[in-house]
């Protein structure tokens, strides 16, 4: 690969990574004020239908654009690129219309199987988003296939900003005008098609020129619609499945948690509120995954470069750095959030309800980060079998166990099954990955050091929080303001303990320290300290 072209690829990957990071932060953060404004039951109404939106946007944002970009990149000239994009648009249009009419006609049936027929209008509202999916996915895929990431990045940010603004406005007017939760939910989910329209405008010129104008004569043979559709289902479907793993688990929750709680003996209104409490975990997990996802996206170009240059030793080193750093960050985030969960729950959501369930749910960060990392590496190696089997095994675990666990253990059971499902996914992927990739986790006692260090950090943070609570008294400690102060102090203590422990235990190599923010400064500071003491 020529150097200029490689620089373009890296620059494009960086632009897309930054926009994805901003979009993910927005997607996680807005749910906290939403829950505060509409309460647990209002949050339940929104979150029940959110997975349908999440799956649609995963298809339009990640899965199908990535596959279409591959199709476009394979073509030898501009005419072929535009024609393959046109065919992809036609196939996706057929798929999206099937989904759209399925959701519209089956809205009442779906809502009934979620345990709440009042959700039907909200399902109908979000269905309109699928009408715009082909336009968005094809536009993004076409430009990505030409290594132009700007249009995808801009459309992604527009979509999130517009959607979040409409949701917060819907929540505000709901409180101000006294709407019921289902009316609020319908307006909030109407944000999905409206945001899709706004982000689609970026691709207007592309669509008018390449998708709607008369087709030029082909210069090279193109795959038939039948072959292309088969590739969409197998290759594109795999990419969509990988990208939508966490959302698919949430979709299972939408069909099982509410019904399981009612079967357990809870009144429907109580069950809705409990489901809303359980859903508090989702934005926390998303925020915890932001850092891991960002590092994964940042380090991927280096893996691609090593593969392109046929440097297996460099590839292994980069993979090890990627896995070690992301595992450490996700482990630290998981243990820190578990330790601080009572204070975080009080600070963000105004109560301690569901603290145990949220503590269990938070462990998802660890396995989801590992799945994200390993799927990135396996995709770069074109190894798909372990990914597909792992995802199917994890989803099967969730589908088979969730309802039973909810009936017996309530929302704690749902949290436990989510963690178990992700653990199964990762275990299958890890066992099915090449031996070199398996060894990355086991080399140099890294895992033992990390587990010991994380345990020490967690204990120190919990003891510190208990000490502060004892000093200020239980009444003051239960206010949101003091919960915020304790959380900040706990985070600072946790970071100091973890970094000091990582240096002392030699958790990271020099290469891995350099990947981390301020890692270079820390290496220099440690080196100066050693010189001073020698």
C-alpha positions as CSV (number, residue, x, y, z in Angstrom):
1,X,0.0,0.0,0.0
2,X,1.5,3.4,-1.0
3,X,2.5,5.7,1.9
4,X,0.2,8.5,0.8
5,X,-2.7,6.1,0.5
6,X,-1.9,4.6,3.9
7,X,-1.8,8.1,5.5
8,X,-5.3,8.8,4.0
9,X,-6.6,5.5,5.5
10,X,-5.1,6.3,9.0
11,X,-6.4,9.9,8.9
12,X,-9.9,8.7,7.8
13,X,-9.9,6.0,10.6
14,X,-9.0,8.8,13.1
15,X,-11.8,11.1,11.9
16,X,-14.3,8.3,12.1
17,X,-13.1,7.2,15.5
18,X,-13.4,10.7,17.0
19,X,-16.9,11.1,15.6
20,X,-17.9,7.7,16.8
21,X,-16.5,8.5,20.3
22,X,-18.5,11.8,20.5
23,X,-21.7,10.0,19.2
24,X,-21.3,7.2,21.8
25,X,-20.8,9.7,24.6
26,X,-23.9,11.6,23.5
27,X,-25.9,8.4,23.2
28,X,-25.0,7.4,26.8
29,X,-25.2,10.7,28.6
30,X,-28.6,11.9,27.4
31,X,-30.3,9.0,29.1
32,X,-29.3,10.3,32.6
33,X,-31.3,13.6,32.3
34,X,-34.1,11.7,30.5
35,X,-34.5,9.3,33.5
36,X,-34.4,12.2,35.9
37,X,-37.1,14.0,34.0
38,X,-39.6,11.2,33.3
39,X,-38.8,8.8,36.2
40,X,-38.4,5.0,36.2
41,X,-41.6,4.2,34.4
42,X,-41.1,6.8,31.7
43,X,-37.5,5.5,31.3
44,X,-38.9,1.9,31.0
45,X,-41.2,3.0,28.2
46,X,-38.3,4.5,26.2
47,X,-35.9,1.7,26.9
48,X,-38.4,-1.1,25.9
49,X,-38.4,0.2,22.3
50,X,-34.8,1.5,22.2
51,X,-33.3,-1.8,21.0
52,X,-35.4,-1.6,17.8
53,X,-33.8,1.8,17.1
54,X,-30.4,0.6,18.1
55,X,-30.5,-2.4,15.8
56,X,-31.6,-0.2,12.9
57,X,-28.9,2.4,13.5
58,X,-26.3,-0.4,13.9
59,X,-27.3,-1.6,10.4
60,X,-27.2,1.9,8.9
61,X,-24.1,3.1,10.8
62,X,-21.7,0.1,11.1
63,X,-22.7,-3.3,9.8
64,X,-24.0,-2.6,6.2
65,X,-21.8,0.5,5.5
66,X,-18.7,-1.6,6.4
67,X,-19.8,-4.3,4.1
68,X,-20.8,-1.9,1.3
69,X,-17.4,-0.1,1.6
70,X,-15.7,-3.5,1.0
71,X,-17.8,-4.0,-2.1
72,X,-17.0,-0.6,-3.4
73,X,-13.3,-0.9,-2.6
74,X,-13.2,-4.2,-4.7
75,X,-14.4,-2.5,-7.9
76,X,-11.7,-1.4,-10.4
77,X,-13.2,1.9,-11.6
78,X,-15.6,4.7,-10.7
79,X,-18.4,3.4,-12.9
80,X,-18.3,0.0,-11.3
81,X,-18.2,1.5,-7.8
82,X,-21.3,3.6,-8.5
83,X,-23.1,0.6,-10.0
84,X,-22.3,-1.7,-7.1
85,X,-23.5,1.0,-4.7
86,X,-26.8,1.2,-6.7
87,X,-27.3,-2.5,-6.5
88,X,-26.6,-2.5,-2.7
89,X,-29.2,0.3,-2.4
90,X,-31.8,-1.8,-4.2
91,X,-31.2,-4.8,-2.0
92,X,-31.2,-2.8,1.2
93,X,-34.4,-1.0,0.1
94,X,-36.2,-4.4,-0.2
95,X,-34.9,-5.4,3.2
96,X,-35.8,-2.2,4.9
97,X,-39.4,-2.2,3.4
98,X,-39.9,-5.7,4.8
99,X,-38.8,-4.6,8.2
100,X,-40.8,-1.4,8.1
101,X,-44.1,-3.1,7.1
102,X,-43.3,-5.9,9.6
103,X,-43.0,-3.4,12.4
104,X,-46.1,-1.4,11.3
105,X,-48.4,-4.4,10.9
106,X,-47.0,-6.3,13.8
107,X,-46.7,-3.4,16.3
108,X,-49.6,-4.6,18.5
109,X,-48.4,-8.2,18.4
110,X,-44.8,-7.2,19.4
111,X,-46.0,-4.9,22.1
112,X,-48.2,-7.7,23.5
113,X,-45.3,-10.1,23.6
114,X,-43.3,-7.4,25.5
115,X,-46.1,-7.5,28.1
116,X,-47.5,-4.0,27.4
117,X,-49.8,-3.3,24.4
118,X,-49.6,0.5,25.0
119,X,-46.1,0.3,23.5
120,X,-47.6,-0.3,20.0
121,X,-47.7,3.4,18.8
122,X,-44.0,3.8,19.9
123,X,-43.0,0.8,17.8
124,X,-44.9,2.3,14.8
125,X,-43.1,5.6,15.3
126,X,-39.6,4.1,15.3
127,X,-40.4,1.9,12.3
128,X,-40.2,4.9,10.0
129,X,-36.4,5.1,10.6
130,X,-35.9,1.9,8.5
131,X,-37.2,3.7,5.4
132,X,-34.1,5.9,5.4
133,X,-31.7,3.1,6.3
134,X,-30.8,2.2,2.7
135,X,-29.9,5.8,1.8
136,X,-27.8,6.3,4.9
137,X,-26.0,2.9,4.7
138,X,-25.3,3.1,1.0
139,X,-24.0,6.7,1.2
140,X,-21.7,5.9,4.2
141,X,-20.5,2.7,2.6
142,X,-19.7,4.3,-0.8
143,X,-17.6,7.1,0.7
144,X,-15.9,4.7,3.2
145,X,-15.1,2.4,0.3
146,X,-13.2,5.4,-1.3
147,X,-11.5,6.0,2.1
148,X,-13.4,9.3,2.5
149,X,-14.7,9.2,6.1
150,X,-15.8,12.8,6.5
151,X,-19.4,12.3,5.2
152,X,-19.9,9.3,7.5
153,X,-18.5,11.2,10.5
154,X,-20.7,14.3,9.8
155,X,-23.9,12.3,9.2
156,X,-23.2,10.3,12.4
157,X,-22.9,13.5,14.5
158,X,-25.9,15.2,13.0
159,X,-28.0,12.1,13.6
160,X,-27.1,11.9,17.3
161,X,-27.3,15.6,18.0
162,X,-30.8,16.0,16.4
163,X,-32.1,12.8,18.0
164,X,-30.9,13.7,21.5
165,X,-32.3,17.3,21.2
166,X,-35.7,15.9,20.2
167,X,-35.7,13.3,23.1
168,X,-34.8,15.9,25.7
169,X,-37.5,18.3,24.3
170,X,-40.1,15.5,24.4
171,X,-39.2,14.8,28.0
172,X,-39.4,18.5,28.9
173,X,-42.8,19.0,27.3
174,X,-44.0,15.7,28.9
175,X,-43.2,17.1,32.4
176,X,-44.4,20.6,31.6
177,X,-47.7,19.6,29.9
178,X,-48.5,16.5,31.9
179,X,-48.3,13.9,29.1
180,X,-48.6,10.3,30.0
181,X,-45.4,8.2,29.6
182,X,-46.6,6.5,26.3
183,X,-47.2,9.8,24.6
184,X,-43.8,11.0,25.7
185,X,-42.3,7.7,24.4
186,X,-43.9,8.1,21.0
187,X,-42.5,11.7,20.6
188,X,-39.1,10.6,21.9
189,X,-38.9,7.7,19.4
190,X,-40.1,9.9,16.6
191,X,-36.6,11.4,17.0
192,X,-35.2,8.4,15.2
193,X,-36.8,9.0,11.7
194,X,-36.5,12.8,12.0
195,X,-32.7,12.4,12.9
196,X,-32.4,9.9,10.0
197,X,-33.9,12.5,7.6
198,X,-31.5,15.2,8.8
199,X,-28.4,13.0,8.5
200,X,-29.5,11.7,5.1
201,X,-29.3,15.2,3.7
202,X,-25.5,14.9,3.7
203,X,-25.8,12.2,1.0
204,X,-28.3,14.1,-1.2
205,X,-25.8,14.9,-4.0
206,X,-24.5,11.4,-3.9
207,X,-28.0,9.9,-4.1
208,X,-29.2,12.1,-6.9
209,X,-26.1,11.3,-8.9
210,X,-25.4,7.6,-8.2
211,X,-28.7,6.1,-7.0
212,X,-31.5,7.9,-8.7
213,X,-30.0,9.1,-12.0
214,X,-30.1,6.8,-15.0
215,X,-27.5,4.0,-14.6
216,X,-24.4,4.2,-16.8
217,X,-23.3,1.2,-18.9
218,X,-21.1,-1.2,-16.9
219,X,-17.4,-1.3,-17.8
220,X,-16.8,-4.6,-15.9
221,X,-18.9,-7.6,-15.1
222,X,-20.8,-7.1,-11.8
223,X,-22.1,-9.8,-9.4
224,X,-25.7,-10.8,-10.0
225,X,-28.4,-9.6,-7.6
226,X,-28.7,-13.2,-6.4
227,X,-25.0,-13.5,-5.5
228,X,-24.9,-10.0,-4.0
229,X,-28.0,-10.7,-1.8
230,X,-26.3,-13.9,-0.6
231,X,-23.2,-11.9,0.3
232,X,-25.4,-9.3,2.1
233,X,-26.9,-12.0,4.2
234,X,-23.7,-13.9,5.1
235,X,-20.9,-11.3,5.2
236,X,-23.1,-8.2,5.8
237,X,-25.2,-10.1,8.3
238,X,-22.1,-11.2,10.3
239,X,-20.8,-7.6,10.5
240,X,-24.3,-6.4,11.7
241,X,-24.5,-9.2,14.2
242,X,-21.0,-8.3,15.6
243,X,-21.9,-4.6,15.8
244,X,-25.3,-5.2,17.5
245,X,-24.3,-7.8,20.2
246,X,-25.1,-5.7,23.3
247,X,-28.3,-4.2,21.7
248,X,-29.6,-7.7,20.8
249,X,-29.2,-8.7,24.5
250,X,-31.2,-5.6,25.4
251,X,-33.9,-6.7,22.9
252,X,-34.2,-10.0,24.7
253,X,-34.6,-8.0,28.0
254,X,-37.5,-6.1,26.4
255,X,-39.4,-9.3,25.7
256,X,-38.6,-11.1,29.0
257,X,-37.9,-8.8,32.0
258,X,-41.3,-7.1,32.3
259,X,-43.2,-10.3,31.7
260,X,-40.9,-12.2,34.1
261,X,-41.4,-9.7,36.9
262,X,-45.2,-9.9,36.5
263,X,-45.0,-13.7,36.6
264,X,-42.9,-13.3,39.7
265,X,-45.9,-11.6,41.3
266,X,-45.2,-7.9,40.8
267,X,-48.0,-5.6,39.9
268,X,-47.6,-4.4,36.3
269,X,-46.9,-0.8,37.4
270,X,-44.3,-2.0,39.8
271,X,-42.8,-4.2,37.2
272,X,-42.5,-1.3,34.8
273,X,-40.7,0.8,37.4
274,X,-38.3,-2.0,38.2
275,X,-37.5,-2.5,34.5
276,X,-36.8,1.2,34.4
277,X,-34.4,0.8,37.4
278,X,-32.7,-2.1,35.6
279,X,-32.2,0.0,32.5
280,X,-30.1,2.5,34.4
281,X,-27.2,0.1,33.8
282,X,-27.2,0.6,30.0
283,X,-25.9,4.2,29.9
284,X,-23.3,3.3,32.5
285,X,-22.1,0.3,30.5
286,X,-22.0,2.5,27.4
287,X,-19.9,5.1,29.1
288,X,-17.5,2.4,30.5
289,X,-17.1,1.0,26.9
290,X,-16.3,4.4,25.4
291,X,-12.7,4.3,26.4
292,X,-12.2,0.7,25.3
293,X,-13.9,1.3,22.0
294,X,-11.8,4.5,21.4
295,X,-8.5,2.6,22.0
296,X,-9.6,-0.3,19.8
297,X,-10.4,2.1,16.9
298,X,-7.1,4.0,17.4
299,X,-4.9,0.9,17.4
300,X,-6.6,-0.9,14.6
301,X,-4.8,1.0,11.8
302,X,-1.5,-0.2,13.3
303,X,-2.7,-3.8,13.1
304,X,-3.8,-3.3,9.5
305,X,-0.5,-1.8,8.6
306,X,1.4,-4.7,10.1
307,X,-0.7,-7.2,8.2
308,X,-0.3,-5.3,5.0
309,X,3.5,-5.3,5.4
310,X,3.4,-9.0,6.3
311,X,5.1,-8.4,9.7
312,X,3.7,-11.2,12.0
313,X,5.9,-10.3,15.0
314,X,4.8,-6.6,14.8
315,X,1.2,-7.7,14.4
316,X,1.5,-9.8,17.6
317,X,3.1,-7.0,19.5
318,X,0.4,-4.5,18.5
319,X,-2.3,-7.1,19.3
320,X,-0.8,-7.7,22.7
321,X,-0.6,-3.9,23.4
322,X,-4.2,-3.5,22.3
323,X,-5.5,-6.4,24.4
324,X,-3.5,-5.6,27.5
325,X,-4.4,-1.9,27.5
326,X,-8.1,-2.3,26.8
327,X,-8.4,-5.2,29.3
328,X,-6.7,-3.1,32.0
329,X,-8.8,0.0,31.3
330,X,-12.1,-2.0,31.2
331,X,-11.1,-3.9,34.4
332,X,-10.3,-0.7,36.2
333,X,-13.6,0.9,35.0
334,X,-15.6,-2.1,36.0
335,X,-14.1,-2.5,39.5
336,X,-14.3,1.3,40.1
337,X,-18.0,1.5,39.1
338,X,-18.9,-1.6,41.2
339,X,-17.1,-0.1,44.2
340,X,-18.7,3.4,43.8
341,X,-22.1,2.2,42.6
342,X,-24.2,3.3,45.6
343,X,-22.8,6.9,45.3
344,X,-23.1,6.9,41.4
345,X,-26.7,5.6,41.6
346,X,-27.6,8.3,44.1
347,X,-25.7,11.0,42.1
348,X,-27.1,10.2,38.6
349,X,-30.5,8.8,39.3
350,X,-31.5,10.2,42.7
351,X,-31.9,6.9,44.6
352,X,-30.2,3.6,45.7
353,X,-32.8,1.4,44.0
354,X,-31.3,-1.5,42.1
355,X,-27.8,-1.0,43.3
356,X,-27.1,-4.7,43.5
357,X,-28.5,-5.3,40.0
358,X,-26.4,-2.4,38.6
359,X,-23.3,-3.7,40.3
360,X,-23.8,-7.1,38.5
361,X,-24.7,-5.5,35.2
362,X,-21.6,-3.3,35.2
363,X,-19.4,-6.4,34.9
364,X,-20.7,-6.5,31.3
365,X,-18.1,-3.7,30.5
366,X,-15.3,-6.2,31.0
367,X,-16.6,-8.9,28.7
368,X,-18.1,-6.5,26.1
369,X,-14.7,-4.7,25.8
370,X,-12.9,-8.0,25.3
371,X,-15.4,-9.0,22.7
372,X,-15.0,-5.7,20.9
373,X,-11.2,-6.1,20.9
374,X,-11.1,-9.7,19.8
375,X,-13.7,-9.2,17.0
376,X,-11.5,-6.3,15.7
377,X,-8.5,-8.5,15.6
378,X,-10.4,-11.5,14.2
379,X,-11.9,-9.3,11.5
380,X,-8.5,-8.0,10.5
381,X,-7.4,-11.7,10.1
382,X,-10.7,-12.6,8.2
383,X,-11.5,-15.1,10.9
384,X,-15.3,-15.1,11.2
385,X,-16.3,-18.6,12.4
386,X,-15.4,-18.1,16.1
387,X,-17.2,-14.8,16.1
388,X,-20.4,-16.1,14.7
389,X,-20.5,-19.2,16.9
390,X,-19.7,-17.1,20.0
391,X,-22.4,-14.6,19.3
392,X,-25.0,-17.3,18.6
393,X,-24.0,-19.2,21.8
394,X,-24.2,-16.0,23.9
395,X,-27.6,-15.0,22.5
396,X,-28.9,-18.5,23.0
397,X,-27.8,-18.3,26.6
398,X,-29.7,-15.0,27.1
399,X,-32.9,-16.2,25.3
400,X,-33.0,-19.6,27.2
401,X,-32.1,-18.3,30.7
402,X,-33.3,-14.7,31.0
403,X,-37.0,-15.3,31.7
404,X,-36.3,-18.1,34.3
405,X,-33.7,-16.0,36.1
406,X,-36.0,-13.0,36.2
407,X,-38.9,-15.0,37.7
408,X,-36.6,-16.4,40.4
409,X,-34.3,-13.5,41.1
410,X,-35.9,-10.4,39.6
411,X,-33.7,-7.7,37.9
412,X,-30.6,-9.2,39.7
413,X,-31.2,-12.3,37.6
414,X,-31.5,-10.4,34.4
415,X,-28.2,-8.6,35.1
416,X,-26.5,-12.0,35.9
417,X,-27.7,-13.6,32.6
418,X,-26.4,-10.6,30.6
419,X,-23.0,-11.0,32.1
420,X,-23.1,-14.8,31.6
421,X,-24.1,-14.4,28.0
422,X,-21.2,-12.0,27.2
423,X,-18.8,-14.3,29.1
424,X,-20.0,-17.3,26.9
425,X,-19.5,-15.2,23.8
426,X,-16.0,-14.2,24.7
427,X,-15.0,-17.7,25.9
428,X,-16.1,-19.2,22.5
429,X,-14.3,-16.5,20.6
430,X,-11.1,-16.9,22.7
431,X,-11.1,-20.7,22.3
432,X,-11.7,-20.4,18.6
433,X,-9.1,-17.8,17.9
434,X,-5.5,-18.6,16.7
435,X,-3.1,-19.8,19.4
436,X,-1.0,-16.6,19.3
437,X,-4.1,-14.6,20.1
438,X,-5.1,-16.9,23.0
439,X,-1.6,-16.6,24.5
440,X,-1.8,-12.8,24.6
441,X,-4.0,-12.9,27.8
442,X,-1.8,-15.5,29.5
443,X,1.8,-14.2,28.9
444,X,4.1,-13.0,31.7
445,X,1.5,-13.5,34.5
446,X,-0.3,-10.4,33.2
447,X,-3.8,-11.5,34.1
448,X,-2.9,-12.5,37.7
449,X,-1.2,-9.1,38.2
450,X,-4.2,-7.3,36.8
451,X,-6.7,-9.2,39.0
452,X,-4.7,-8.6,42.1
453,X,-4.2,-4.9,41.4
454,X,-7.9,-4.5,40.6
455,X,-8.9,-6.2,43.9
456,X,-6.6,-3.9,45.9
457,X,-8.0,-0.8,44.1
458,X,-11.6,-1.9,44.7
459,X,-11.0,-2.6,48.4
460,X,-9.2,0.8,48.9
461,X,-12.0,2.7,47.2
462,X,-14.7,1.0,49.2
463,X,-13.0,1.5,52.5
464,X,-12.3,5.2,51.6
465,X,-16.0,5.8,50.8
466,X,-17.1,4.1,54.0
467,X,-14.6,6.3,56.0
468,X,-15.9,9.5,54.3
469,X,-19.5,8.4,55.0
470,X,-18.7,7.8,58.6
471,X,-17.1,11.2,58.9
472,X,-20.0,13.3,57.4
473,X,-22.8,11.2,58.8
474,X,-25.5,9.1,57.1
475,X,-27.9,12.0,56.5
476,X,-25.5,14.2,54.7
477,X,-23.9,11.2,52.9
478,X,-27.3,10.4,51.3
479,X,-27.6,13.7,49.5
480,X,-26.8,13.9,45.8
481,X,-24.2,16.6,46.4
482,X,-22.2,14.6,48.9
483,X,-22.6,11.5,46.7
484,X,-21.0,13.5,43.9
485,X,-18.1,14.6,46.2
486,X,-17.5,11.0,47.4
487,X,-17.6,9.7,43.8
488,X,-15.0,12.2,42.7
489,X,-12.7,11.4,45.7
490,X,-13.2,7.7,45.1
491,X,-12.3,8.0,41.4
492,X,-9.1,10.0,42.2
493,X,-8.1,7.4,44.9
494,X,-8.8,4.6,42.5
495,X,-6.8,6.1,39.6
496,X,-3.8,6.8,42.0
497,X,-3.9,3.3,43.4
498,X,-4.2,1.6,40.0
499,X,-1.4,3.7,38.3
500,X,1.0,3.3,41.3
501,X,0.2,-0.5,41.4
502,X,0.7,-0.8,37.6
503,X,4.1,0.8,37.9
504,X,5.2,-1.2,40.9
505,X,4.0,-4.5,39.5
506,X,5.3,-3.7,36.0
507,X,1.9,-4.5,34.5
508,X,2.7,-2.8,31.2
509,X,5.6,-2.9,28.8
510,X,7.2,0.4,27.6
511,X,5.2,0.0,24.4
512,X,1.9,-0.4,26.3
513,X,2.6,2.6,28.5
514,X,3.2,4.8,25.4
515,X,-0.2,3.9,24.1
516,X,-1.9,5.3,27.3
517,X,-2.6,9.1,27.7
518,X,0.3,10.7,29.5
519,X,2.2,7.4,29.5
520,X,5.3,9.0,28.1
521,X,5.4,11.6,31.0
522,X,4.9,8.8,33.5
523,X,7.8,6.8,32.1
524,X,10.0,9.9,32.4
525,X,8.8,10.6,35.9
526,X,9.5,7.0,37.1
527,X,13.0,7.1,35.4
528,X,13.9,10.3,37.2
529,X,12.7,8.9,40.5
530,X,14.9,5.9,40.0
531,X,17.9,8.1,39.2
532,X,17.2,10.2,42.3
533,X,17.2,7.2,44.6
534,X,20.3,5.5,43.0
